[in-house]
Amino acid sequence: MRNVTKRRSGFTLVELLVVIAIIGVLVGLLLPAVQAAREAARRMSCSNNFKQLGLGLHNYHSAYNKLPMNYGGTWASPGGNDDTSNRGRLSFLVGTLPFIEQQALWEQISNPLQIPGGTLYPPMGPVQFRSEYTPWITQVPGFRCPSDPTVPSSGLPAYTNYAASHGDCFWEQTEIGIHEDGRREPDANWGEANAKKYARGAFKARHFTQFRDFLDGLSGSMLCGEIVVDSGEKEIVATAIKAEDGVANNPPGAWATMAGVNGTRVDPLRPRFYNQRHGEFDPDDRGRGRQWANGREFFTRFHSIRPPNSYNVMRWWDNNGMWGASSRHQGGCHVLMGDGAVKFVTDSVDTGDQNALPLMQGNRGLGEESPYGIWGAAGTIASKETTSLDD
């Protein structure tokens, strides 16, 4: 009778190692695809946010025959303080709230609001850095791009990744001749009449615009663009070179290689970062996109001067400078056109002559063709430029 040897069931060590190796290879192949799929989903969600914002702006215009004002609100009265008015600094996003299914938040803002154990705030609230005022620290999900991971600390103003287009010129565009107490500036150079001619974009600080003002057509003019929230890490897309008055005397493309405190202002070995932080602001709430309700340049505006995801330059603290569009999406950013279309614009979009001096007093003004190519032309609304971001 033959002896029958029973065969053990199971894997040998070699077989187990081969299986593990195969699994490792498959994970290595699939992980980038999964990450790409997730980013594609986030990018689509961001685009949908912009579409909803576009619908809100169009519905606002249908209701009031104008776009919401960027940098408007209640004026500072004599003897008042930061709690008694918002000093005419509200962003355009505040006015869109009831048109993007944020009626409850709008009701809080548009009516007097008593903070339990605290201040009774007037309609339209205090200044936007007043963190005790709960609407300013309330995050509206539709104002955030899912690809941007930066979030505020508890109790600080909430963020936005969507900014208003203010055209291809920054000269005297902070207030356009109207002070925070509502007074018109009498000086001819700084006054409303002179400053307004440089307001070439869809939004004009402390002034309303209508669709009838878009002489270049709604489909060829930008309403809004993406911005990256400042993470406090010296990124060129999220903070700015502090240039003092010199910003008006140098072409847009010159700043990266200009001398700074630590060599060139932009780090040549890490060109997505500055050599140092160039602003004078508290990173807790003073940074690009860090106050969704604030209409100042730093927080909720962009200019079509430098290409997307480039550096920013400010003449004074948080205003009067070249503020660009930017995003966490690879290779470009979304923009919202006047007709409600959402387009993805690449970093390589035609930006014309970056050695051309900024449009400013004594140089160019109303009616001039933008020197900044297709990108600059898309930022103007009445310069009779017919180029398209689809070109």
Secondary structure, DSSP 4 states (H G I P E B T S, - for coil): -PPPPPPPPS--HHHHHHHHHHHHHHHHHHHHHHHHHHHHHHHHHHHHHHHHHHHHHHHHHHHHSSPPPSSBSPPPPTT--TTT--TT-B-HHHHHGGGTT-HHHHHHHHS-EEPTTS-EEPTT-S-TT-TTSGGGG---GGGS-TT----PPTTSPP--SEEEE-TT--TTTTTTTB-TTSPBP-STTTSHHHHHTT--SS-BTTB---GGG-TT-GGGSEEEEE-PPP-SS-BTTTSEEE-GGGGGGS-GGGGGGSEETTEESB-SSSTTBBSS----S-TTT-STTS-TTB-SHHHHEE-SSSPTT--EEEEETTEEEE-----SSTTEEEEEETTS-EEEEETTS----TTSPPS-TTT--TTPPPSSHHHHHHH-SSS-----TT-
